Amino acid sequence: MPSSLIVAVLLAFAPAQPPAAAPAGKLEITNVRNTYGVLGPTRTNSKLLPGDILFVSYDIDGISVDDDGRVHYSMVMEVTDKDGKATLKQDPFEKIELVPLGGNRVAARAFVTLGVDHPAGEFTMKVTVTDRADKNKASQTLERKFEVLAPDFGIVAIYGSLDERGQTAAPTTGVVGQAIFINYTAVGFKRDADKKQPNLHFEMVTLDENAKPLMKKPLFHDGIDLDEKLPNYTVRFLLPMTRPGKFTIRLSCTDTVTKKTASVDLPVLILAGEK
């Protein structure tokens, strides 16, 4: 088992036994997609550099709801390599969630965090959901394949946050007057032979719906001083949501030592406030 592979399911442990609940129908896992961050937009690929995070979001449909509007379910995750050998197994997490708006669906997510020394190869994330309030303990499993690439320069772990420390997740959909931080990390860079420091240049460019730049100069960050033992560097750009519309945030980083550049586009949707 690679020591650098860390897996976490975003659930709180809730060991209490559930009360009786009426079955809501056939349990299904739907709307499965990779995302940038916990609440972020869809990520269109499953290829990750070492140091990246695979976020998988999905809905649990047909789950039993009790008279108090609560659902009771458990989740367990396993990661296997291309030969089917488990590289990590996680104990089940149990969850109680409130569904005050009706329906029999809840949103859920899981993530796999890769260490910078993680071996390349093909892997499969398996997440099994069990309806604990169902008399038959109905369960469903989703499988999500992903590929870990050979180490190289790139930007990884892209997500939005409400706070500057990057601890509270935020979507890239918001309303006018809101502000979020866009977080991302450079990996696989080289260091200057003399100063032993990386020479990285980060930029954030805002584009309108027609891919036209909205500022004469991009926001940027450089002048990095990084301990020799640290293999990655994280930056955060503030994004005030000043007007409604559909936008693209282009994140990039250039390693001026190797002359390599990496970039990713994030869609942003800003809604007008209530009148």
KEKENU-787453 format. One record per atom (N, C-alpha, C): x negated, y, z. Coordinates in steps of 0.02 Angstrom, whole numbers, plus 50000, padded with zeros to 5 digits. Each point is the difference from the previous one (the first is absolute). Last residue first. Layout:
<sites>
SITE      c1      c2      c3
SITE       X       Y       Z
...
</sites>
This chain:
<sites>
SITE      c1      c2      c3
SITE   51713   52045   49713
SITE   50027   50068   50001
SITE   50056   50006   50050
SITE   49768   49831   49982
SITE   50073   50006   50002
SITE   50021   50073   50002
SITE   49764   49944   49883
SITE   50032   49992   50065
SITE   50076   50007   49995
SITE   49843   49905   49797
SITE   50021   50064   50030
SITE   50034   49986   50066
SITE   49812   49830   49905
SITE   50071   50018   49994
SITE   50013   50068   50031
SITE   49784   49849   49887
SITE   50019   50049   50051
SITE   50071   50023   49986
SITE   49808   49793   49933
SITE   50066   50027   49988
SITE   50019   50045   50058
SITE   49768   49875   49878
SITE   50029   50037   50057
SITE   50067   50027   49979
SITE   49795   49802   49920
SITE   50059   50040   49987
SITE   50026   50033   50064
SITE   49740   49929   49936
SITE   50056   49986   50044
SITE   50060   50042   49979
SITE   49746   49902   49892
SITE   50056   50047   49998
SITE   50056   49977   50045
SITE   49715   49965   49989
SITE   50066   49968   50005
SITE   50052   50055   49998
SITE   49709   49950   49949
SITE   50059   50042   50012
SITE   50063   49958   50002
SITE   49700   50011   49992
SITE   50060   49959   50007
SITE   50059   50047   50014
SITE   49723   50003   49901
SITE   50059   50034   50023
SITE   50059   49951   50003
SITE   49703   50012   49986
SITE   50063   49965   49992
SITE   50057   50042   50028
SITE   49751   50037   49998
SITE   50040   50032   49947
SITE   50065   49962   49987
SITE   49822   49968   50173
SITE   50006   49951   49946
SITE   50038   50027   49939
SITE   49959   50142   50187
SITE   49938   49961   49997
SITE   50001   49952   49941
SITE   50187   50135   50062
SITE   49952   50035   49957
SITE   49932   49965   49998
SITE   50261   49929   50037
SITE   49937   49985   50032
SITE   49945   50030   49956
SITE   50271   50062   50026
SITE   49942   49990   49958
SITE   49939   49987   50043
SITE   50291   49993   50011
SITE   49936   50005   50035
SITE   49945   49985   49951
SITE   50291   50066   50015
SITE   49939   49974   49968
SITE   49941   50007   50047
SITE   50294   50023   49958
SITE   49945   49995   50048
SITE   49939   49972   49965
SITE   50246   50124   49934
SITE   49943   49962   49974
SITE   49942   50004   50050
SITE   50281   50030   49995
SITE   49940   50019   50037
SITE   49944   49955   49975
SITE   50251   50088   49897
SITE   49949   49948   50006
SITE   49940   50029   50037
SITE   50287   50057   49982
SITE   49930   50019   49992
SITE   49956   49938   50001
SITE   50272   50111   49990
SITE   49961   49939   49995
SITE   49928   50020   49983
SITE   50185   50158   50143
SITE   49980   49976   49935
SITE   49964   49933   50004
SITE   50057   50239   50165
SITE   50026   49935   49978
SITE   49974   49981   49931
SITE   49857   50150   50183
SITE   50056   50008   49954
SITE   50023   49932   49974
SITE   49829   50026   50171
SITE   50023   50070   49995
SITE   50057   50011   49952
SITE   49853   49822   50157
SITE   50052   49991   49950
SITE   50038   50066   49992
SITE   49736   49933   50081
SITE   50062   50034   50017
SITE   50051   49992   49943
SITE   49774   49860   50068
SITE   50046   50013   49945
SITE   50063   50033   50026
SITE   49721   49940   50073
SITE   50067   50024   50019
SITE   50041   50014   49938
SITE   49791   49820   50029
SITE   50020   50063   49972
SITE   50071   50017   50023
SITE   49780   49831   50079
SITE   50071   50015   50002
SITE   50012   50069   49971
SITE   49799   49780   50006
SITE   50019   50070   49998
SITE   50076   50006   50004
SITE   49782   49808   50054
SITE   50070   50017   49990
SITE   50010   50076   50000
SITE   49798   49793   49958
SITE   50012   50069   50022
SITE   50071   50019   49981
SITE   49814   49767   50038
SITE   50055   50035   49965
SITE   50010   50069   50030
SITE   49836   49835   50079
SITE   50003   49985   49929
SITE   50055   50037   49962
SITE   49828   50032   50231
SITE   50069   50003   49978
SITE   50005   49992   49924
SITE   49794   50012   50132
SITE   50033   49936   50011
SITE   50071   49999   49973
SITE   49856   50196   49998
SITE   49976   49949   49952
SITE   50035   49933   50008
SITE   50115   50242   50058
SITE   49955   49952   50031
SITE   49981   49944   49951
SITE   50076   50242   49912
SITE   50028   49936   50020
SITE   49947   49954   50027
SITE   50080   50255   49898
SITE   49947   49976   50044
SITE   50025   49936   50032
SITE   50070   50172   49774
SITE   50012   49945   50047
SITE   49937   49982   50039
SITE   50099   50171   49818
SITE   49956   50015   50056
SITE   50006   49950   50056
SITE   50213   50051   49842
SITE   49934   49969   49992
SITE   49956   50021   50060
SITE   50267   50026   49876
SITE   49963   49988   50063
SITE   49934   49968   49982
SITE   50232   50147   49880
SITE   49942   49955   49999
SITE   49970   49993   50070
SITE   50221   50092   49821
SITE   49975   49996   50069
SITE   49943   49950   50001
SITE   50044   50126   49768
SITE   50025   49948   50044
SITE   49977   50011   50072
SITE   50051   50196   49814
SITE   49946   49960   50027
SITE   50028   49946   50046
SITE   50149   50134   49883
SITE   49943   50013   49958
SITE   49939   49959   50021
SITE   50254   49913   50036
SITE   49953   50046   50030
SITE   49941   50010   49954
SITE   50178   49853   49943
SITE   50037   50055   50030
SITE   49955   50049   50037
SITE   49988   49812   49776
SITE   49973   50021   50065
SITE   50034   50062   50027
SITE   50119   49819   49837
SITE   49964   50063   49995
SITE   49974   50020   50070
SITE   50146   49808   49923
SITE   49929   49988   50011
SITE   49958   50063   49991
SITE   50245   49983   50003
SITE   49970   49992   49933
SITE   49924   49991   50003
SITE   50133   50039   50195
SITE   50031   49942   49969
SITE   49972   49985   49930
SITE   49833   50131   50158
SITE   50072   50002   49995
SITE   50027   49939   49963
SITE   49772   50016   50160
SITE   50025   50003   49932
SITE   50076   50004   49999
SITE   49760   50029   50169
SITE   50072   49995   49996
SITE   50023   50012   49928
SITE   49762   49907   50129
SITE   50029   50043   49948
SITE   50075   49989   50000
SITE   49768   49953   50163
SITE   50071   49988   49993
SITE   50028   50051   49951
SITE   49738   49885   50068
SITE   50046   50051   49974
SITE   50072   49977   50004
SITE   49719   49951   50091
SITE   50070   49981   49999
SITE   50042   50057   49971
SITE   49730   49908   50005
SITE   50042   50058   49987
SITE   50072   49976   49991
SITE   49743   49909   50109
SITE   50068   49988   49975
SITE   50037   50066   49991
SITE   49760   49879   50064
SITE   50014   50065   49969
SITE   50067   49992   49964
SITE   49860   49869   50220
SITE   50038   49998   49937
SITE   50010   50071   49974
SITE   49780   49935   50146
SITE   50069   50021   50006
SITE   50037   49991   49934
SITE   49758   49979   50061
SITE   50039   49942   50024
SITE   50073   50018   50012
SITE   49802   50131   49910
SITE   50039   50020   50059
SITE   50041   49944   50030
SITE   49860   49955   49807
SITE   49961   50039   50048
SITE   50039   50015   50064
SITE   50098   49879   49814
SITE   49940   49964   50021
SITE   49961   50037   50054
SITE   50270   50010   49966
SITE   49940   50034   49974
SITE   49938   49967   50027
SITE   50222   49852   49982
SITE   49972   50055   50040
SITE   49938   50028   49966
SITE   50244   49867   49911
SITE   49929   49995   50015
SITE   49978   50061   50040
SITE   50254   49868   49983
SITE   49957   50054   49976
SITE   49927   49986   50019
SITE   50216   49873   50049
SITE   49954   49978   49948
SITE   49954   50054   49973
SITE   50233   50078   50104
SITE   49959   49942   50018
SITE   49952   49986   49943
SITE   50190   50202   50106
SITE   49951   49979   49950
SITE   49959   49942   50027
SITE   50263   50095   50059
SITE   49933   49981   50023
SITE   49956   49980   49941
SITE   50245   50153   50078
SITE   49969   49948   49961
SITE   49926   49994   50017
SITE   50259   50140   50057
SITE   49939   49969   50025
SITE   49973   49950   49949
SITE   50176   50226   50029
SITE   49984   49945   49956
SITE   49931   49974   50021
SITE   50206   50143   50136
SITE   49929   49992   49984
SITE   49993   49939   49954
SITE   50218   50180   50038
SITE   49970   49936   50016
SITE   49926   50003   49985
SITE   50239   50167   50040
SITE   49930   49994   49981
SITE   49975   49931   50021
SITE   50249   50156   49950
SITE   49963   49947   50033
SITE   49927   50003   49977
SITE   50165   50142   49907
SITE   49985   50021   50068
SITE   49962   49949   50039
SITE   50155   49921   49801
SITE   49965   50064   50002
SITE   49992   50023   50073
SITE   50019   49739   49966
SITE   50042   50058   49987
SITE   49958   50064   50004
SITE   49933   49729   49930
SITE   50015   50043   50056
SITE   50046   50057   49979
SITE   49841   49761   49928
SITE   50063   50034   49986
SITE   50018   50041   50061
SITE   49814   49858   50000
SITE   49984   50056   49956
SITE   50064   50031   49971
SITE   49973   49878   50251
SITE   50009   49986   49929
SITE   49977   50060   49958
SITE   49897   49925   50245
SITE   50047   50044   49967
SITE   50009   49979   49928
SITE   49889   49915   50266
SITE   50011   49993   49928
SITE   50052   50048   49974
SITE   49825   50020   50207
SITE   50072   49994   49991
SITE   50015   50001   49925
SITE   49775   50021   50078
SITE   50027   49946   50041
SITE   50075   49988   49990
SITE   49814   50165   49916
SITE   50021   49944   49958
SITE   50032   49943   50038
SITE   49914   50228   50063
SITE   49960   49942   50019
SITE   50020   49938   49961
SITE   50114   50209   49979
SITE   49933   50007   49972
SITE   49956   49941   50018
SITE   50272   49976   49976
SITE   49951   50033   50043
SITE   49931   49998   49968
SITE   50192   49900   49898
SITE   50028   50063   50026
SITE   49949   50040   50039
SITE   49949   49826   49787
SITE   50011   50003   50073
SITE   50029   50068   50019
SITE   49940   49813   49773
SITE   50021   50064   50027
SITE   50010   49996   50075
SITE   49826   49852   49830
SITE   50065   50003   50033
SITE   50015   50071   50023
SITE   49801   49811   49887
SITE   50035   50063   49985
SITE   50068   49999   50034
SITE   49786   49846   49982
SITE   50038   50018   50060
SITE   50035   50067   49993
SITE   49798   49980   49835
SITE   50044   49948   50027
SITE   50040   50030   50058
SITE   49812   50049   49774
SITE   50039   50029   50055
SITE   50055   49951   50020
SITE   49740   49954   49887
SITE   50070   50015   49987
SITE   50033   50034   50059
SITE   49764   49846   49904
SITE   50021   50066   50021
SITE   50074   50010   49983
SITE   49918   49752   50049
SITE   49984   50051   49952
SITE   50022   50067   50029
SITE   50001   49706   50044
SITE   49986   50066   50027
SITE   49979   50049   49946
SITE   50159   49800   49927
SITE   49931   50005   50025
SITE   49988   50071   50026
SITE   50252   49922   50010
SITE   49948   50009   49950
SITE   49931   49999   50031
SITE   50249   49888   50061
SITE   49947   50041   50028
SITE   49943   50002   49950
SITE   50277   49950   49973
SITE   49931   49985   49982
SITE   49952   50048   50035
SITE   50268   49887   50036
SITE   49958   50059   49991
SITE   49929   49977   49987
SITE   50284   49912   50028
SITE   49931   49987   49981
SITE   49962   50067   49994
SITE   50223   49913   50140
SITE   49973   50056   49963
SITE   49927   49987   49985
SITE   50250   49880   50094
SITE   49929   49990   49985
SITE   49977   50057   49956
SITE   50215   49937   50188
SITE   49976   50035   49940
SITE   49925   49985   49993
SITE   50222   49873   50130
SITE   49929   50016   49996
SITE   49986   50037   49936
SITE   50217   49938   50187
SITE   49977   50009   49932
SITE   49927   50019   50001
SITE   50218   49887   50171
SITE   49935   50032   49989
SITE   49986   50004   49925
SITE   50202   49940   50213
SITE   49983   50007   49930
SITE   49934   50038   49991
SITE   50132   49889   50196
SITE   49933   50032   49998
SITE   49975   50005   49927
SITE   50219   49924   50086
SITE   49955   49954   49965
SITE   49930   50027   49995
SITE   50172   50127   50101
SITE   50002   49936   50035
SITE   49954   49948   49968
SITE   49954   50268   50003
SITE   50036   49952   49959
SITE   49998   49931   50033
SITE   49880   50192   50079
SITE   50070   50000   50023
SITE   50042   49951   49960
SITE   49767   50044   49952
SITE   50005   49967   50066
SITE   50071   49996   50025
SITE   49875   50010   49757
SITE   50056   50033   50032
SITE   50014   49964   50066
SITE   49762   50018   49855
SITE   50052   49956   50028
SITE   50052   50042   50035
SITE   49779   50015   49808
SITE   50048   50036   50042
SITE   50053   49951   50022
SITE   49731   49998   49893
SITE   50063   49964   50011
SITE   50042   50038   50051
SITE   49780   50039   49818
SITE   50037   50027   50057
SITE   50065   49963   50005
SITE   49741   49989   49873
SITE   50064   49967   50009
SITE   50032   50026   50063
SITE   49791   50063   49808
SITE   50032   50016   50063
SITE   50068   49965   50002
SITE   49765   49946   49856
SITE   50072   50005   50002
SITE   50023   50016   50071
SITE   49763   50021   49822
SITE   50031   49983   50063
SITE   50075   50006   49995
SITE   49742   49998   49854
SITE   50073   50005   49997
SITE   50029   49972   50065
SITE   49747   50121   49970
SITE   50039   49940   49984
SITE   50074   50014   49998
SITE   49748   50098   50121
SITE   50044   50007   49943
SITE   50038   49935   49988
SITE   49910   50079   50249
SITE   49981   49966   49938
SITE   50051   50011   49944
SITE   49944   50176   50205
SITE   50044   49944   49984
SITE   49980   49969   49933
SITE   49909   50192   50136
SITE   49960   49943   49982
SITE   50043   49940   49980
SITE   50091   50208   50077
SITE   49957   50019   49944
SITE   49955   49943   49977
SITE   50243   49951   50113
SITE   49936   50029   50020
SITE   49957   50015   49939
SITE   50275   49993   50005
SITE   49940   49965   49981
SITE   49938   50035   50026
SITE   50280   49973   50058
SITE   49943   50046   49999
SITE   49937   49960   49986
SITE   50281   49973   49964
SITE   49937   49965   50008
SITE   49945   50051   49993
SITE   50285   50002   50063
SITE   49940   50025   49967
SITE   49940   49956   50016
SITE   50298   50033   49994
SITE   49942   49967   50028
SITE   49939   50028   49965
SITE   50288   50054   50045
SITE   49937   50007   49964
SITE   49945   49961   50036
SITE   50294   50066   49973
SITE   49944   49971   50038
SITE   49937   50007   49958
SITE   50287   50076   50026
SITE   49936   50007   49966
SITE   49944   49972   50044
SITE   50269   49924   49993
SITE   49950   50040   50035
SITE   49936   50002   49958
SITE   50289   49934   49985
SITE   49933   50004   49970
SITE   49955   50042   50045
SITE   50250   49958   49994
SITE   49963   49942   50028
SITE   49931   49995   49969
SITE   50209   50204   50055
SITE   49964   49958   49953
SITE   49964   49943   50035
SITE   50049   50241   50124
SITE   50035   49945   49969
SITE   49957   49962   49951
SITE   49930   50182   50145
SITE   50036   50025   49941
SITE   50037   49944   49963
SITE   49854   49974   50199
SITE   50059   50040   50017
SITE   50042   50023   49941
SITE   49817   49816   50080
SITE   50025   50016   49934
SITE   50064   50041   50008
SITE   49764   49914   50150
SITE   50067   50029   49999
SITE   50018   50018   49929
SITE   49823   49802   50097
SITE   50008   50065   49969
SITE   50073   50021   50001
SITE   49800   49815   50103
SITE   50069   50020   50005
SITE   50005   50070   49971
SITE   49810   49781   49986
SITE   50021   50069   49993
SITE   50075   50007   50010
SITE   49752   49834   50019
SITE   50073   50002   50005
SITE   50022   50073   50005
SITE   49778   49848   49898
SITE   50022   50059   50035
SITE   50076   49999   50001
SITE   49803   49792   49968
SITE   50062   50036   49984
SITE   50009   50062   50043
SITE   49750   49916   49941
SITE   50057   49976   50040
SITE   50063   50040   49983
SITE   49798   49962   49822
SITE   50023   50046   50052
SITE   50059   49970   50037
SITE   49773   49928   49835
SITE   50068   49984   50021
SITE   50018   50045   50058
SITE   49802   49978   49784
SITE   50025   50030   50062
SITE   50071   49978   50012
SITE   49872   49909   49827
SITE   49946   50042   50026
SITE   50021   50038   50062
SITE   50079   49761   49866
SITE   50019   50058   50040
SITE   49938   50037   50024
SITE   50027   49851   49771
SITE   49973   49997   50067
SITE   50017   50064   50038
SITE   50045   49944   49763
SITE   50053   49986   50048
SITE   49976   49995   50072
SITE   49876   50061   49796
SITE   50004   49928   50009
SITE   50054   49980   50050
SITE   49945   50229   49950
SITE   50025   49970   49938
SITE   50007   49924   50004
SITE   50019   50127   50232
SITE   49958   50014   49942
SITE   50027   49962   49939
SITE   50148   50100   50217
SITE   49963   49942   49974
SITE   49958   50020   49941
SITE   50150   50102   50230
SITE   49963   50017   49939
SITE   49960   49938   49979
SITE   50235   50061   50161
SITE   49940   49959   49987
SITE   49968   50025   49936
SITE   50207   50072   50201
SITE   49963   50009   49939
SITE   49938   49956   49998
SITE   50266   50045   50121
SITE   49933   49971   50007
SITE   49965   50006   49933
SITE   50237   50095   50150
SITE   49958   49997   49941
SITE   49933   49968   50017
SITE   50281   50032   50095
SITE   49929   49991   50012
SITE   49963   49997   49933
SITE   50250   50110   50111
SITE   49964   49957   49953
SITE   49927   49994   50020
SITE   50260   50119   50049
SITE   49948   49965   50037
SITE   49964   49953   49953
SITE   50177   50236   50006
SITE   49977   49939   49967
SITE   49941   49973   50039
SITE   50227   50175   50056
SITE   49929   49982   50003
SITE   49986   49935   49961
SITE   50213   50127   50067
SITE   49966   50027   49942
SITE   49925   49985   49999
SITE   50174   49923   50157
SITE   49967   50063   50019
SITE   49961   50031   49942
SITE   50109   49787   49982
SITE   50053   50051   50011
SITE   49971   50067   50020
SITE   49840   49844   49853
SITE   50044   49987   50056
SITE   50049   50058   50011
SITE   49877   49893   49772
SITE   50004   50061   50040
SITE   50048   49987   50058
SITE   49839   49853   49802
SITE   50056   50004   50047
SITE   49995   50064   50042
SITE   49901   49981   49745
SITE   49983   49983   50068
SITE   50061   50009   50046
SITE   49959   50040   49751
SITE   50043   49947   50024
SITE   49985   49978   50071
SITE   49799   50118   49874
SITE   50071   50004   49984
SITE   50038   49942   50030
SITE   49759   50147   50019
SITE   50029   49937   50023
SITE   50075   50007   49992
SITE   49783   50129   49867
SITE   50063   50003   50038
SITE   50020   49929   50021
SITE   49745   50124   49947
SITE   50054   49959   49975
SITE   50062   50010   50043
SITE   49711   50068   49947
SITE   50065   50019   50029
SITE   50054   49957   49968
SITE   49715   50004   50036
SITE   50056   49969   49965
SITE   50064   50018   50038
SITE   49720   50078   49978
SITE   50064   50009   50033
SITE   50054   49968   49956
SITE   49720   49984   50026
SITE   50057   49981   49960
SITE   50063   50009   50043
SITE   49743   50116   50006
SITE   50056   49972   50037
SITE   50055   49983   49951
SITE   49707   50030   49991
SITE   50067   50025   49983
SITE   50052   49968   50046
SITE   49762   49946   49993
SITE   50013   50062   50037
SITE   50068   50028   49988
SITE   49893   49850   49811
SITE   49987   49991   50072
SITE   50005   50068   50036
SITE   50141   49991   49781
SITE   49929   49999   50018
SITE   49993   49981   50074
SITE   50211   49931   49833
SITE   49974   50040   50055
SITE   49925   49993   50006
SITE   50241   49952   49841
SITE   49927   49993   50000
SITE   49971   50048   50050
SITE   50233   49970   49919
SITE   49983   49960   50059
SITE   49925   49985   50001
SITE   50181   50205   49887
SITE   49954   49943   49992
SITE   49986   49966   50066
SITE   50143   50198   49966
SITE   50015   49958   49943
SITE   49953   49941   49991
SITE   50114   50150   50209
SITE   49934   49989   49972
SITE   50007   49948   49945
SITE   50187   50179   50117
SITE   49980   49934   49976
SITE   49929   50001   49971
SITE   50061   50181   50191
SITE   50027   49980   49936
SITE   49973   49932   49979
SITE   50007   50052   50266
SITE   49980   50034   49939
SITE   50032   49973   49937
SITE   49996   49948   50251
SITE   50060   50030   49972
SITE   49988   50030   49931
SITE   49825   49881   50118
SITE   50060   49968   50027
SITE   50063   50025   49965
SITE   49773   50016   49858
SITE   50019   50015   50068
SITE   50066   49967   50019
SITE   49973   49993   49764
SITE   49944   50038   50029
SITE   50021   50022   50070
SITE   50099   49772   49878
SITE   50007   50072   50010
SITE   49934   50031   50023
SITE   50135   49765   49876
SITE   49941   50027   50032
SITE   50008   50076   50006
SITE   50215   49829   49994
SITE   49953   50040   49960
SITE   49939   50018   50043
SITE   50265   49868   49992
SITE   49931   49992   50020
SITE   49955   50042   49955
SITE   50256   49958   50028
SITE   49966   50065   49992
SITE   49927   49997   50023
SITE   50142   49807   50108
SITE   50008   50036   49937
SITE   49958   50063   49998
SITE   50071   49751   50133
SITE   49949   50052   50002
SITE   50000   50033   49931
SITE   50203   49858   50144
SITE   49957   50010   49942
SITE   49948   50053   50015
SITE   50219   49833   50109
SITE   49941   50040   50014
SITE   49956   50004   49939
SITE   50273   49965   50011
SITE   49937   49967   49985
SITE   49942   50047   50012
SITE   50212   50060   50142
SITE   49994   49973   49933
SITE   49932   49968   49990
SITE   50085   50096   50207
SITE   50016   50050   49950
SITE   49996   49973   49929
SITE   50058   49901   50266
SITE   49956   49996   49942
SITE   50022   50048   49946
SITE   50037   50045   50264
SITE   50035   49971   49942
SITE   49952   49997   49941
SITE   49922   49985   50262
SITE   50013   50047   49946
SITE   50035   49964   49943
SITE   49911   49985   50284
SITE   50032   49970   49942
SITE   50016   50053   49948
SITE   49796   50058   50155
SITE   50068   49979   50012
SITE   50029   49970   49937
SITE   49731   49991   50055
SITE   50053   50039   49970
SITE   50069   49976   50021
SITE   49760   49996   50141
SITE   50042   49957   49959
SITE   50058   50040   49973
SITE   49751   50104   50061
SITE   50067   49987   50027
SITE   50040   49957   49953
SITE   49768   50091   49970
SITE   50012   49930   50014
SITE   50071   49984   50025
SITE   49852   50179   49849
SITE   50061   50005   50038
SITE   50025   49930   50017
SITE   49784   50161   49881
SITE   50018   49936   50029
SITE   50060   50009   50046
SITE   49945   50147   49776
SITE   49989   50000   50073
SITE   50023   49933   50027
SITE   49903   50062   49745
SITE   50058   49983   50041
SITE   49981   50004   50073
SITE   49881   50004   49759
SITE   50021   50059   50035
SITE   50065   49987   50038
SITE   49783   49840   49936
SITE   50069   50009   49980
SITE   50029   50056   50042
SITE   49735   49928   49925
SITE   50047   50025   50049
SITE   50069   50005   49969
SITE   49723   49900   49969
SITE   50068   50002   49977
SITE   50045   50026   50055
SITE   49724   49984   49909
SITE   50044   50016   50055
SITE   50070   50005   49973
SITE   49737   49911   49929
SITE   50069   50003   49980
SITE   50044   50010   50061
SITE   49759   49968   50001
SITE   50019   50068   49983
SITE   50072   50006   49980
SITE   49883   49795   50055
SITE   50010   50039   50060
SITE   50024   50070   49985
SITE   50045   49771   49857
SITE   49959   50060   49999
SITE   50014   50042   50062
SITE   50020   49730   49988
SITE   50042   50060   50000
SITE   49956   50062   50000
</sites>
